Amino acid sequence: MPSTPICRSTACSPNRARPAVTLIVGIKCRDGIVLAADSAATLGNVGERTIRQNSATKLTIVGGSAIIGTAGSVGLGQRFAHDLETHVNGNLRSQHPTVAMTSLSDSFHKHIGKEVERARPFMSIIGNGAATGGLMSQSLVAIGTSGGPSLFQFDHQASPEAATDQLPFVAIGSGQSIADPFLAFIRRIFWANDAPSLSEGIFAAVWTIEHAIQTHPGGVDGQVQVAIHEGVGKGSSAKMLANSDVEETHQAIAAAETTLRGFRNLISERNEPTDPIPMP
């Protein structure tokens, strides 16, 4: 009897497709793009998770000038990265942002379509969820275009959406339900009326991943990985931040949390009852 194929994905289910045990955050800044991710990943056999590792690299630098991060099928993410490199070596960086994200969407969708056709005969045998579990993925791409640094999101159908100055942040993966409200809170406090700087974006992205690691029940874990993109068009570049730089950000976050704890004393002082005014 042939062995059951191994699903090398961050989540597999025999009954239904589930989002990956992953969190990737992207922030469009006024001088670049920040992507941050956790490093936990699971391996499984169809619906059974076998192991979890906290050393997965979820952000990939492509051609020295673009970044891609995929939540979901690892195999699809690898093919998306290859397609992105082909486009980067072509004329993608000189294109208008809408044209660029449409070109990437068309390329990514071809791989998804092939996997759908391969899964279709097995749906009646092993169930829709098990047959299509490896198809569920989301991706973030940071790249320089003619319009400047661009942040694109692609859903499980490879439908694209570009981050804007009005909606500058995006989160994908199972940690999204925790990340979105936290990012909205950070934006309201720190950069409600303008786009964040790159350093502010790094701070917000790392704090969000750190918060999700501490609170998410489904396995967002490991070290925080950060990549940044800077520049316009063919003059753009991308790199991973060194662990020492990420650690400095963790220290800044700890200082911010300490300051917030100190605000509790101010609240307590304001709410303390005052001495009654003596009667004449």
ROGU-352547 format. One record per residue: residue number from 1; x, y, z of N, C-alpha, C in turn. Coordinates in Angstrom, 2 decimals. Example, Ala and Ser with C-alpha at 12.3 -4.5 7.8 and 13.67 -1.06 7.14 Angstrom:
 resi      nX      nY      nZ     caX     caY     caZ      cX      cY      cZ
    1   13.19   -5.69    7.80   12.30   -4.50    7.80   13.20   -3.30    7.80
    2   12.85   -2.25    7.08   13.67   -1.06    7.14   12.90    0.03    7.87
END
This chain:
 resi      nX      nY      nZ     caX     caY     caZ      cX      cY      cZ
    1    0.86   -1.19    0.00    0.00    0.00    0.00    0.89    1.23    0.00
    2    0.68    2.18   -0.89    1.55    3.35   -0.94    1.42    4.19    0.31
    3    2.53    4.80    0.70    2.53    5.64    1.89    1.75    6.92    1.63
    4    1.21    7.47    2.70    0.46    8.72    2.59    1.43    9.87    2.41
    5    1.21   10.75    1.45    2.13   11.85    1.24    2.19   12.78    2.45
    6    3.38   13.26    2.73    3.57   14.19    3.84    3.20   15.58    3.41
    7    2.45   16.26    4.24    2.07   17.65    3.97    3.06   18.56    4.65
    8    3.95   19.14    3.90    4.92   20.06    4.49    4.36   21.46    4.45
    9    3.48   21.70    5.35    2.80   22.98    5.45    2.76   23.38    6.91
   10    2.45   24.62    7.18    2.34   25.04    8.56    1.00   24.66    9.17
   11    0.11   24.06    8.42   -1.13   23.52    9.00   -1.80   22.60    8.00
   12   -2.25   21.42    8.49   -3.00   20.49    7.63   -4.18   19.98    8.43
   13   -5.30   19.74    7.78   -6.49   19.26    8.47   -7.20   18.23    7.60
   14   -7.67   17.11    8.19   -8.40   16.14    7.40   -9.81   16.58    7.08
   15  -10.34   17.56    7.79  -11.73   17.95    7.63  -11.92   19.32    7.01
   16  -11.02   20.25    7.28  -11.19   21.58    6.75   -9.83   22.26    6.66
   17   -9.74   23.20    5.74   -8.50   23.95    5.61   -8.41   24.97    6.74
   18   -7.24   25.07    7.33   -7.05   26.01    8.42   -5.89   26.94    8.09
   19   -5.90   28.17    8.63   -4.80   29.07    8.39   -3.52   28.55    9.01
   20   -2.42   28.99    8.50   -1.13   28.52    8.97   -0.85   28.98   10.39
   21   -0.03   28.16   11.09    0.45   28.55   12.40    1.59   29.55   12.17
   22    1.22   30.74   11.85    2.19   31.73   11.37    1.64   33.13   11.61
   23    2.55   34.07   11.76    2.17   35.48   11.71    3.25   36.23   10.95
   24    2.84   36.90    9.89    3.73   37.78    9.14    3.06   39.15    9.07
   25    3.81   40.17    9.43    3.30   41.54    9.48    4.06   42.39    8.47
   26    3.34   43.21    7.73    3.96   44.15    6.80    3.49   45.56    7.09
   27    4.40   46.53    7.03    4.06   47.93    7.28    4.68   48.80    6.20
   28    3.85   49.59    5.55    4.31   50.55    4.54    4.72   51.83    5.25
   29    5.98   52.18    5.17    6.51   53.37    5.82    6.79   54.45    4.78
   30    7.04   55.66    5.24    7.28   56.74    4.29    8.64   56.61    3.60
   31    9.54   55.81    4.17   10.86   55.65    3.57   11.22   54.19    3.33
   32   10.22   53.31    3.27   10.50   51.91    3.00    9.38   50.99    3.45
   33    9.68   49.70    3.48    8.72   48.67    3.88    9.38   47.80    4.95
   34    8.60   47.41    5.95    9.06   46.49    6.98    8.21   45.23    6.94
   35    8.86   44.07    6.95    8.18   42.80    7.13    8.78   42.11    8.35
   36    7.93   41.52    9.18    8.38   40.79   10.35    7.57   39.51   10.48
   37    8.19   38.47   11.04    7.52   37.18   11.16    8.02   36.44   12.39
   38    7.21   35.48   12.85    7.69   34.56   13.86    8.47   33.45   13.16
   39    8.94   32.46   13.90    9.76   31.42   13.26    9.28   30.01   13.55
   40    8.02   29.85   13.99    7.49   28.52   14.27    6.88   27.90   13.02
   41    7.09   26.60   12.84    6.50   25.88   11.72    6.23   24.45   12.15
   42    5.20   23.83   11.59    4.86   22.45   11.91    4.94   21.59   10.66
   43    5.27   20.32   10.85    5.19   19.32    9.80    4.08   18.35   10.18
   44    3.42   17.79    9.17    2.32   16.88    9.47    2.12   15.85    8.38
   45    1.33   14.83    8.72    0.98   13.76    7.80   -0.52   13.82    7.58
   46   -0.96   14.46    6.48   -2.35   14.74    6.19   -2.93   15.55    7.34
   47   -3.76   14.96    8.21   -4.40   15.76    9.26   -3.68   15.77   10.58
   48   -2.60   15.03   10.69   -1.92   14.89   11.98   -0.62   15.68   11.99
   49   -0.52   16.61   12.92    0.73   17.34   13.08    1.72   16.46   13.81
   50    2.94   16.40   13.30    3.95   15.52   13.87    4.94   16.27   14.74
   51    5.51   17.33   14.24    6.48   18.09   15.03    6.31   19.58   14.77
   52    6.85   20.38   15.69    6.94   21.82   15.49    8.38   22.25   15.69
   53    8.85   23.11   14.83   10.19   23.66   14.92   10.09   25.18   15.05
   54   11.00   25.76   15.83   10.99   27.21   16.02   12.15   27.88   15.30
   55   12.61   27.27   14.23   13.76   27.83   13.51   13.47   28.05   12.03
   56   12.19   28.12   11.68   11.83   28.31   10.27   12.09   29.75    9.84
   57   12.59   29.90    8.62   12.79   31.23    8.04   11.60   31.51    7.13
   58   10.80   32.50    7.48    9.56   32.77    6.75    9.66   33.97    5.82
   59   10.76   34.70    5.90   10.98   35.85    5.02   12.17   35.55    4.13
   60   12.00   35.80    2.83   13.05   35.52    1.86   13.41   36.78    1.10
   61   14.71   37.08    1.05   15.20   38.19    0.23   15.39   37.66   -1.19
   62   14.78   38.33   -2.15   14.81   37.87   -3.54   15.56   38.89   -4.40
   63   16.63   38.42   -5.02   17.38   39.28   -5.93   17.99   40.50   -5.28
   64   18.11   40.49   -3.97   18.70   41.60   -3.25   17.84   42.85   -3.21
   65   16.63   42.77   -3.76   15.81   43.99   -3.85   14.33   43.77   -3.56
   66   13.94   42.58   -3.17   12.53   42.30   -2.87   12.46   41.33   -1.70
   67   11.31   41.31   -1.05   11.08   40.42    0.09    9.75   39.71   -0.13
   68    9.71   38.41    0.20    8.45   37.68    0.17    8.32   36.85    1.43
   69    7.12   36.81    1.97    6.80   35.96    3.10    5.47   35.28    2.83
   70    5.41   33.96    3.05    4.19   33.20    2.77    3.74   32.46    4.00
   71    2.46   32.57    4.32    1.83   31.81    5.39    1.00   30.71    4.74
   72    1.28   29.46    5.07    0.54   28.37    4.47    1.48   27.38    3.80
   73    1.13   26.96    2.61    1.89   25.95    1.89    3.32   26.40    1.63
   74    4.27   25.65    2.17    5.68   25.97    1.96    6.05   25.81    0.49
   75    5.52   24.75   -0.14    5.84   24.51   -1.54    5.37   25.63   -2.45
   76    4.16   26.12   -2.22    3.68   27.26   -3.01    4.55   28.48   -2.77
   77    4.92   28.71   -1.52    5.77   29.86   -1.21    7.10   29.80   -1.93
   78    7.66   28.61   -2.06    8.93   28.46   -2.77    8.77   28.80   -4.25
   79    7.65   28.38   -4.83    7.42   28.69   -6.24    7.12   30.18   -6.45
   80    6.41   30.76   -5.49    6.15   32.20   -5.59    7.47   32.98   -5.55
   81    8.38   32.56   -4.68    9.67   33.25   -4.57   10.46   33.14   -5.88
   82   10.39   31.99   -6.53   11.07   31.82   -7.81   10.47   32.74   -8.87
   83    9.14   32.81   -8.91    8.49   33.70   -9.87    8.85   35.16   -9.59
   84    8.89   35.53   -8.31    9.24   36.91   -7.96   10.64   37.24   -8.44
   85   11.56   36.31   -8.29   12.93   36.55   -8.76   12.97   36.77  -10.26
   86   12.18   35.98  -10.99   12.11   36.15  -12.45   11.62   37.54  -12.81
   87   10.60   38.00  -12.11   10.05   39.34  -12.38   11.04   40.43  -11.98
   88   11.73   40.24  -10.85   12.71   41.23  -10.40   13.83   41.38  -11.41
   89   14.24   40.27  -12.00   15.29   40.31  -13.01   14.79   40.87  -14.33
   90   13.48   41.01  -14.47   12.89   41.61  -15.66   12.65   43.09  -15.44
   91   11.46   43.54  -15.79   11.18   44.98  -15.70   10.15   45.33  -14.63
   92    9.91   44.43  -13.67    8.86   44.66  -12.67    9.09   45.94  -11.88
   93   10.35   46.23  -11.55   10.63   47.37  -10.69   10.44   48.72  -11.39
   94   10.32   48.69  -12.70   10.07   49.94  -13.43    8.59   50.13  -13.74
   95    7.76   49.19  -13.30    6.33   49.24  -13.61    5.56   50.05  -12.56
   96    4.37   50.51  -12.96    3.44   51.13  -12.02    3.04   50.08  -10.98
   97    2.82   50.47   -9.72    2.48   49.48   -8.69    1.32   48.56   -9.05
   98    0.26   49.09   -9.65   -0.89   48.26  -10.00   -0.52   47.23  -11.07
   99    0.27   47.65  -12.03    0.72   46.72  -13.08    1.62   45.65  -12.48
  100    2.50   46.06  -11.57    3.43   45.11  -10.96    2.70   44.06  -10.14
  101    1.74   44.48   -9.32    1.05   43.49   -8.48    0.14   42.59   -9.32
  102   -0.37   43.09  -10.43   -1.17   42.26  -11.32   -0.31   41.20  -12.00
  103    0.89   41.58  -12.40    1.81   40.62  -13.02    2.15   39.50  -12.04
  104    2.43   39.85  -10.80    2.74   38.84   -9.79    1.52   37.97   -9.50
  105    0.34   38.58   -9.44   -0.88   37.82   -9.20   -1.10   36.77  -10.28
  106   -0.90   37.15  -11.53   -1.08   36.21  -12.63   -0.11   35.04  -12.52
  107    1.14   35.33  -12.14    2.14   34.27  -12.01    1.81   33.33  -10.86
  108    1.45   33.89   -9.71    1.15   33.07   -8.54   -0.10   32.21   -8.78
  109   -1.09   32.79   -9.45   -2.36   32.09   -9.65   -2.17   30.84  -10.51
  110   -1.22   30.84  -11.41   -0.98   29.66  -12.25   -0.61   28.45  -11.39
  111    0.22   28.66  -10.38    0.62   27.56   -9.50   -0.57   27.07   -8.68
  112   -1.37   28.00   -8.19   -2.54   27.62   -7.39   -3.53   26.83   -8.25
  113   -3.75   27.29   -9.48   -4.67   26.59  -10.38   -4.25   25.16  -10.64
  114   -2.95   24.94  -10.83   -2.45   23.58  -11.05   -2.71   22.68   -9.84
  115   -2.50   23.24   -8.64   -2.71   22.45   -7.43   -4.19   22.13   -7.22
  116   -5.05   23.06   -7.58   -6.50   22.82   -7.48   -6.90   21.65   -8.37
  117   -6.40   21.64   -9.60   -6.74   20.56  -10.53   -6.19   19.22  -10.04
  118   -5.02   19.24   -9.43   -4.46   17.99   -8.90   -5.25   17.49   -7.71
  119   -5.80   18.41   -6.92   -6.53   18.02   -5.71   -7.94   17.53   -6.01
  120   -8.51   18.00   -7.12   -9.93   17.73   -7.39  -10.29   16.24   -7.36
  121   -9.53   15.32   -7.98   -9.92   13.90   -7.96   -9.91   13.28   -6.57
  122   -9.18   13.89   -5.63   -9.04   13.29   -4.31  -10.07   13.81   -3.31
  123  -10.84   14.82   -3.69  -11.79   15.42   -2.75  -12.83   14.42   -2.28
  124  -13.32   13.56   -3.18  -14.34   12.58   -2.81  -13.76   11.39   -2.06
  125  -12.44   11.27   -2.07  -11.79   10.12   -1.43  -11.35   10.46   -0.01
  126  -10.65   11.56    0.15  -10.10   11.91    1.46  -10.74   13.15    2.06
  127  -11.70   13.74    1.36  -12.38   14.92    1.87  -11.80   16.21    1.32
  128  -12.66   17.21    1.23  -12.22   18.48    0.66  -11.09   19.13    1.44
  129  -11.20   19.07    2.79  -10.19   19.73    3.61   -8.82   19.13    3.44
  130   -8.74   17.80    3.48   -7.45   17.13    3.34   -6.88   17.33    1.94
  131   -7.76   17.31    0.94   -7.29   17.44   -0.44   -6.81   18.84   -0.76
  132   -7.41   19.83   -0.12   -7.09   21.22   -0.46   -6.31   21.95    0.63
  133   -5.97   21.24    1.71   -5.27   21.89    2.82   -3.97   22.55    2.40
  134   -3.26   21.93    1.46   -2.00   22.48    1.00   -2.13   23.65    0.05
  135   -3.37   24.02   -0.29   -3.58   25.12   -1.23   -3.76   26.46   -0.52
  136   -4.06   26.41    0.76   -4.38   27.64    1.47   -3.10   28.38    1.83
  137   -2.93   29.53    1.24   -1.73   30.32    1.51   -2.04   31.80    1.33
  138   -1.26   32.61    1.99   -1.29   34.06    1.81    0.15   34.52    1.72
  139    0.38   35.59    0.99    1.74   36.07    0.82    1.80   37.58    0.92
  140    2.94   38.08    1.39    3.26   39.50    1.36    4.52   39.69    0.54
  141    4.52   40.71   -0.29    5.68   41.03   -1.13    6.01   42.50   -0.95
  142    7.27   42.78   -0.68    7.77   44.16   -0.63    8.74   44.35   -1.79
  143    8.51   45.37   -2.60    9.34   45.59   -3.78    9.28   47.06   -4.18
  144   10.34   47.54   -4.78   10.34   48.90   -5.29    9.74   48.95   -6.69
  145    8.83   49.86   -6.92    8.21   50.05   -8.24    8.40   51.50   -8.65
  146    7.81   51.86   -9.77    7.92   53.25  -10.22    7.25   54.21   -9.25
  147    6.36   53.69   -8.42    5.67   54.52   -7.44    6.34   54.54   -6.08
  148    7.53   53.95   -5.97    8.23   53.90   -4.70    8.10   52.53   -4.05
  149    8.52   52.41   -2.79    8.40   51.13   -2.09    6.94   50.68   -2.01
  150    6.68   49.45   -2.44    5.31   48.94   -2.50    5.18   47.68   -1.67
  151    4.04   47.55   -0.98    3.73   46.37   -0.18    2.46   45.75   -0.73
  152    2.58   44.51   -1.23    1.45   43.81   -1.83    1.06   42.61   -0.97
  153   -0.25   42.39   -0.87   -0.78   41.21   -0.21   -1.49   40.35   -1.23
  154   -1.30   39.02   -1.16   -1.96   38.07   -2.06   -2.69   37.03   -1.21
  155   -4.00   36.84   -1.47   -4.77   35.89   -0.68   -4.64   34.49   -1.26
  156   -5.49   33.55   -0.79   -5.38   32.15   -1.20   -5.68   31.95   -2.68
  157   -6.31   32.94   -3.34   -6.54   32.87   -4.78   -5.51   33.70   -5.55
  158   -4.55   34.26   -4.82   -3.54   35.16   -5.40   -4.14   36.50   -5.83
  159   -5.32   36.83   -5.31   -5.89   38.15   -5.58   -5.06   39.19   -4.83
  160   -4.65   40.27   -5.52   -3.71   41.21   -4.90   -4.38   42.41   -4.27
  161   -3.67   43.02   -3.34   -4.08   44.28   -2.74   -2.83   45.01   -2.29
  162   -2.76   46.30   -2.57   -1.60   47.11   -2.19   -1.89   47.87   -0.91
  163   -0.91   47.90   -0.01   -1.03   48.74    1.18   -0.98   50.20    0.76
  164   -1.69   51.06    1.49   -1.76   52.48    1.17   -1.38   53.31    2.39
  165   -1.27   54.62    2.19   -1.00   55.51    3.32   -2.14   55.48    4.32
  166   -3.37   55.24    3.83   -4.53   55.19    4.71   -4.64   53.84    5.44
  167   -4.21   52.77    4.79   -4.18   51.43    5.38   -2.77   50.87    5.22
  168   -1.83   51.32    6.06   -0.42   51.01    5.81    0.07   49.69    6.37
  169   -0.76   48.98    7.11   -0.29   47.73    7.71   -1.16   46.56    7.29
  170   -0.57   45.37    7.31   -1.29   44.16    6.96   -0.67   43.01    7.74
  171   -1.50   42.03    8.11   -1.03   40.84    8.80   -1.65   39.62    8.14
  172   -0.90   38.53    8.04   -1.41   37.29    7.47   -1.03   36.13    8.39
  173   -1.78   35.03    8.27   -1.53   33.86    9.09   -2.52   33.76   10.23
  174   -2.35   32.72   11.04   -3.32   32.47   12.11   -3.27   33.53   13.20
  175   -2.18   34.28   13.27   -2.08   35.33   14.27   -2.72   36.64   13.85
  176   -3.36   36.68   12.69   -3.92   37.94   12.19   -4.98   38.51   13.12
  177   -5.79   37.65   13.73   -6.87   38.14   14.58   -6.33   38.86   15.82
  178   -5.12   38.55   16.22   -4.48   39.26   17.32   -3.72   40.47   16.81
  179   -3.07   40.33   15.66   -2.20   41.38   15.14   -2.97   42.60   14.66
  180   -4.08   42.40   13.96   -4.81   43.54   13.38   -5.24   44.57   14.43
  181   -5.90   44.16   15.52   -6.29   45.16   16.52   -5.09   45.83   17.17
  182   -4.02   45.07   17.39   -2.84   45.64   18.04   -2.17   46.66   17.12
  183   -2.08   46.35   15.83   -1.51   47.30   14.88   -2.36   48.56   14.78
  184   -3.68   48.39   14.81   -4.57   49.56   14.76   -4.37   50.44   16.00
  185   -4.17   49.81   17.15   -3.91   50.56   18.38   -2.60   51.34   18.26
  186   -1.54   50.68   17.79   -0.25   51.35   17.64   -0.36   52.52   16.68
  187   -1.08   52.31   15.58   -1.21   53.40   14.62   -1.94   54.59   15.24
  188   -3.01   54.32   15.97   -3.78   55.41   16.58   -2.94   56.21   17.57
  189   -2.04   55.53   18.27   -1.23   56.20   19.29   -0.04   56.93   18.68
  190    0.66   56.29   17.74    1.96   56.80   17.30    1.93   57.53   15.96
  191    1.13   57.07   15.00    1.15   57.70   13.67   -0.24   57.72   13.07
  192   -1.13   58.42   13.76   -2.53   58.50   13.31   -2.68   59.37   12.08
  193   -1.84   60.39   11.93   -2.04   61.37   10.87   -1.00   61.34    9.77
  194    0.00   60.49    9.88    1.00   60.39    8.82    1.60   58.99    8.83
  195    2.35   58.69    7.79    2.97   57.37    7.68    4.13   57.26    8.66
  196    4.40   56.06    9.16    5.52   55.90   10.08    6.85   55.95    9.35
  197    7.90   56.27   10.08    9.25   56.14    9.54    9.63   54.67    9.55
  198   10.73   54.33    8.90   11.16   52.93    8.86   11.46   52.43   10.27
  199   12.11   53.24   11.08   12.42   52.82   12.45   11.15   52.62   13.27
  200   10.15   53.48   13.05    8.87   53.32   13.74    8.15   52.06   13.26
  201    8.26   51.77   11.97    7.65   50.56   11.43    8.28   49.30   12.00
  202    9.61   49.31   12.15   10.30   48.17   12.76    9.81   47.96   14.18
  203    9.73   49.05   14.94    9.26   48.99   16.32    7.85   48.39   16.39
  204    6.94   48.87   15.54    5.56   48.40   15.56    5.46   46.94   15.14
  205    6.21   46.55   14.11    6.13   45.17   13.61    6.67   44.18   14.64
  206    7.80   44.50   15.23    8.38   43.59   16.23    7.49   43.50   17.46
  207    6.95   44.63   17.91    6.07   44.62   19.08    4.83   43.77   18.81
  208    4.31   43.85   17.60    3.12   43.07   17.25    3.42   41.57   17.26
  209    4.53   41.17   16.66    4.90   39.74   16.67    5.14   39.28   18.10
  210    5.85   40.08   18.86    6.13   39.74   20.26    4.84   39.56   21.05
  211    3.89   40.47   20.85    2.59   40.39   21.54    1.86   39.11   21.14
  212    1.88   38.75   19.86    1.19   37.55   19.40    1.85   36.29   19.96
  213    3.17   36.27   20.03    3.87   35.12   20.59    3.44   34.88   22.04
  214    3.25   35.95   22.78    2.89   35.85   24.19    1.42   35.50   24.42
  215    0.56   35.74   23.42   -0.88   35.59   23.65   -1.58   34.61   22.71
  216   -1.00   34.27   21.56   -1.70   33.43   20.59   -1.75   31.98   21.06
  217   -2.92   31.33   21.03   -3.04   29.97   21.53   -2.61   28.89   20.55
  218   -2.35   29.25   19.30   -2.16   28.23   18.28   -0.75   27.96   17.82
  219    0.26   28.55   18.44    1.62   28.17   18.09    2.48   29.23   17.45
  220    2.05   30.49   17.35    2.95   31.55   16.89    4.06   31.65   17.92
  221    5.31   31.45   17.49    6.38   31.26   18.47    7.74   31.50   17.82
  222    8.77   31.33   18.63   10.14   31.43   18.13   10.67   32.84   18.12
  223   11.78   33.03   17.43   12.40   34.34   17.33   11.67   35.21   16.31
  224   11.78   36.51   16.49   11.20   37.46   15.55   12.21   37.75   14.45
  225   11.77   37.60   13.21   12.61   37.89   12.04   12.11   39.17   11.39
  226   13.04   40.01   10.96   12.67   41.30   10.37   13.46   41.52    9.09
  227   12.76   41.96    8.06   13.40   42.35    6.79   12.90   43.73    6.42
  228   13.78   44.52    5.80   13.39   45.87    5.39   13.71   46.08    3.92
  229   12.88   46.90    3.29   13.06   47.27    1.88   13.13   48.78    1.78
  230   14.11   49.27    1.02   14.29   50.70    0.84   14.55   51.01   -0.63
  231   14.25   52.23   -1.04   14.60   52.68   -2.38   13.44   52.62   -3.36
  232   13.69   53.17   -4.55   12.67   53.26   -5.60   13.14   52.51   -6.83
  233   12.24   51.73   -7.42   12.51   51.07   -8.69   13.77   50.23   -8.68
  234   14.60   50.39   -9.71   15.80   49.57   -9.84   16.90   49.98   -8.87
  235   16.70   51.08   -8.15   17.65   51.48   -7.13   17.30   50.97   -5.75
  236   16.31   50.10   -5.66   15.85   49.60   -4.36   16.72   48.45   -3.87
  237   16.65   48.19   -2.57   17.40   47.09   -1.97   16.62   46.52   -0.80
  238   16.95   45.29   -0.42   16.28   44.62    0.69   17.30   43.83    1.48
  239   17.07   43.72    2.77   17.99   42.97    3.63   17.28   42.50    4.89
  240   17.83   41.45    5.49   17.37   40.99    6.79   18.09   41.79    7.87
  241   17.38   42.13    8.93   18.02   42.79   10.06   18.81   41.77   10.86
  242   19.96   42.20   11.36   20.76   41.34   12.22   20.05   41.10   13.54
  243   20.36   39.97   14.18   19.73   39.65   15.47   19.98   40.75   16.50
  244   21.17   41.37   16.43   21.49   42.43   17.38   20.57   43.64   17.20
  245   20.21   43.94   15.95   19.29   45.05   15.70   17.89   44.73   16.21
  246   17.46   43.49   16.02   16.15   43.08   16.52   16.13   43.12   18.05
  247   17.24   42.73   18.66   17.32   42.75   20.12   17.23   44.18   20.65
  248   17.83   45.13   19.95   17.71   46.53   20.36   16.24   46.98   20.33
  249   15.51   46.49   19.34   14.08   46.83   19.26   13.32   46.21   20.42
  250   13.66   44.97   20.78   13.03   44.34   21.95   13.26   45.18   23.20
  251   14.47   45.72   23.33   14.78   46.55   24.50   13.96   47.84   24.49
  252   13.77   48.42   23.30   12.94   49.63   23.20   11.49   49.32   23.57
  253   11.01   48.15   23.16    9.64   47.74   23.50    9.50   47.57   25.01
  254   10.50   46.95   25.63   10.48   46.77   27.09   10.43   48.13   27.79
  255   11.17   49.10   27.27   11.16   50.44   27.85    9.79   51.09   27.70
  256    9.16   50.90   26.52    7.82   51.46   26.30    6.80   50.84   27.25
  257    6.90   49.54   27.46    5.96   48.87   28.36    6.17   49.32   29.81
  258    7.43   49.56   30.17    7.71   50.07   31.51    7.09   51.45   31.71
  259    7.18   52.29   30.68    6.58   53.62   30.75    5.06   53.52   30.91
  260    4.44   52.60   30.19    2.99   52.42   30.32    2.61   51.95   31.72
  261    3.43   51.07   32.29    3.14   50.62   33.66    3.20   51.79   34.64
  262    4.13   52.72   34.39    4.24   53.88   35.24    3.01   54.77   35.19
  263    2.29   54.72   34.08    1.08   55.53   33.95    0.01   55.09   34.93
  264    0.11   53.84   35.40   -0.86   53.34   36.37   -0.82   54.17   37.65
  265    0.37   54.59   38.04    0.48   55.39   39.26   -0.25   56.72   39.10
  266   -0.15   57.31   37.89   -0.83   58.58   37.65   -2.34   58.40   37.74
  267   -2.84   57.29   37.19   -4.28   57.01   37.25   -4.72   56.85   38.70
  268   -3.92   56.13   39.48   -4.27   55.89   40.89   -4.31   57.20   41.66
  269   -3.34   58.07   41.39   -3.29   59.36   42.10   -4.52   60.20   41.79
  270   -4.96   60.16   40.53   -6.13   60.96   40.14   -7.41   60.44   40.77
  271   -7.46   59.13   41.02   -8.70   58.53   41.53   -8.74   58.45   43.06
  272   -7.67   58.86   43.73   -7.68   58.83   45.19   -8.65   59.88   45.72
  273   -9.46   59.52   46.73  -10.43   60.49   47.27   -9.71   61.64   47.97
  274  -10.22   62.79   47.78   -9.65   63.96   48.44  -10.25   64.11   49.83
  275   -9.54   64.81   50.69  -10.05   65.03   52.05  -11.34   65.85   51.99
  276  -12.32   65.51   52.79  -13.58   66.27   52.77  -13.36   67.72   53.22
  277  -14.12   68.59   52.62  -14.04   70.00   52.99  -14.71   70.18   54.35
  278  -13.99   70.74   55.31  -14.59   70.88   56.66  -15.79   71.82   56.65
  279  -16.75   71.48   57.45  -17.93   72.33   57.58  -17.57   73.59   58.34
  280  -18.13   74.74   57.96  -17.83   75.99   58.68  -18.41   75.97   60.09
END
